[in-house]
Amino acid sequence: MKGLLRKELLALKSTFSILVIFVLVYAIIGVVGDNSSMVSGVLAVILMMLPANSISYDEFYHWDKYALTMPISRQKIVQSKYLLCFLLFGLFLVVGVTFSGLLDGNWADALFTNLLVAAMSLLMSVIALPCMFKWGAQRGRLVIVMLCGVAGSWMAIVIISLKARGFGGDMRVGEMMQGILLSDGILLGVALIVTAIATIISYRISCNIYSKKQF
């Protein structure tokens, strides 16, 4: 498994350098604009897209055919993709919490917000992974885009509904959502539980799909 995970990281090595520059640019913008959510937003997109890029590289270089000639089970190959997602999840938290905490000075809120965003991003990734194993990376990306559209539409409906009921006033949307939707960490707890359950279901579906896939 260590070798498979190393292969995933090496395959994305060229992408990482570009992404680091991308994150640094948005970090500078966030510091100038005093907006700690800039980096978290970028990291959320990275967390969703890198697993798709990994599968896309495998398809382009026909890596699966080569891997299956070695003493590597199909289950291990699937596991490596999910481990990559969790590794990115951890990286997200370290970078996101550090940036938000240093910029805002509130480490508890930084951990809370970034953990919530990372959980939602991870949820979309694990939902899309079985689709990628079944139909390929390109269609998997379309699933992620559709999920983002659904999530964005849901958030817009919630915000409009709250404002229609007199919530928010002149407060920023982020403060309004934190004060109303994120109180007592209920949403965070639900997000983490749903993500954990979705990951287990997604993994089992992916293993089933990959075990029957012909290369």
Secondary structure, DSSP 8 states (H G I E B T S, - for coil): -HHHHHHHHHHTHHHHHHHHHHHHHHHHHHHHTT-THHHHHHHHHHHHHHHHHHHHHHHHHTHHHHHTTSS--HHHHHHHHHHHHHHHHHHHHHHHHHHHHHHHS-HHHHHHHHHHHHHHHHHHHHHHHHHHHHH-HHHHHHHHHHHHHHHHHHHHHHHHHHHHTT--TTS-HHHHHHHHTSGGGHHHHHHHHHHHHHHHHHHHHHHHHHHH---
